[in-house]
Amino acid sequence: MTKRIEAKTKICRRLGVNLWGRAKNPLARRDYAPGEHGQKRRKLSDYALQLAAKQKLKKYYANMTERQFRRAYETASRQRGDTAENLIALLERRLDNIAYRLGFAGDHAEARQLVRHGHFKVNGSRVNIPSYLVRMGDVIEVKEKSQKVTRIVDTLGAIDRRGVPQWLELDKDHFRGRVKAFPSREDFTLPIREQLIVELYSK
């Protein structure tokens, strides 16, 4: 299982973006990379820009491994349409991301852990695979016993402030959500040039 052992603030500073939209922006006071040479400005090569784009996306989704990420890219490249948009849609359809988007977890890492611990059902069946891809019409719900878990209750109570994407439907009272449609690029708000990732893997 992948672990994020670096502090989130350092990851944000290294990549130059408030990756998880934290209220206390890590770049507000120090908008340069961490470390002894972090303040040295240098012009990034095309490869460095492509690599940074990939790192942003990998770390945003609970620090995916390279193998997982490449598999997602290869699947996206075989589908019809724009590969970059297909990749975003695939990552958004992961069960751990759905759990986060519906407000059952405070961030992607927590959602991944909750899925692995078997707190969710998809269409009535228990699923504990974070990378499980939901389909249109699927119903995702918190198991009855898990509806008393304090962390799930607290984060769901705060979902009104964060909001639920239009492609998902939330039944807050019954700890249940439904996939109304597949996500589009407009539903993804992370400032990233995903086309750079396609260029990186196309070499």
Secondary structure, DSSP 8 states (H G I E B T S, - for coil): -----S-HHHHHHHHTS-TT--SS-TTTT--S-SSTTTT------HHHHHHHHHHHHHHHTT---HHHHHHHHHHHHHSSS-HHHHHHHHHHTBHHHHHHHTTSSSSHHHHHHHHHTT-EEETTEE---TT-B--TT-EEEE-TGGGG-HHHHHHHHTHHHH---TTEEEEGGGTEEEE-S---GGG--S---THHHHHHHT-
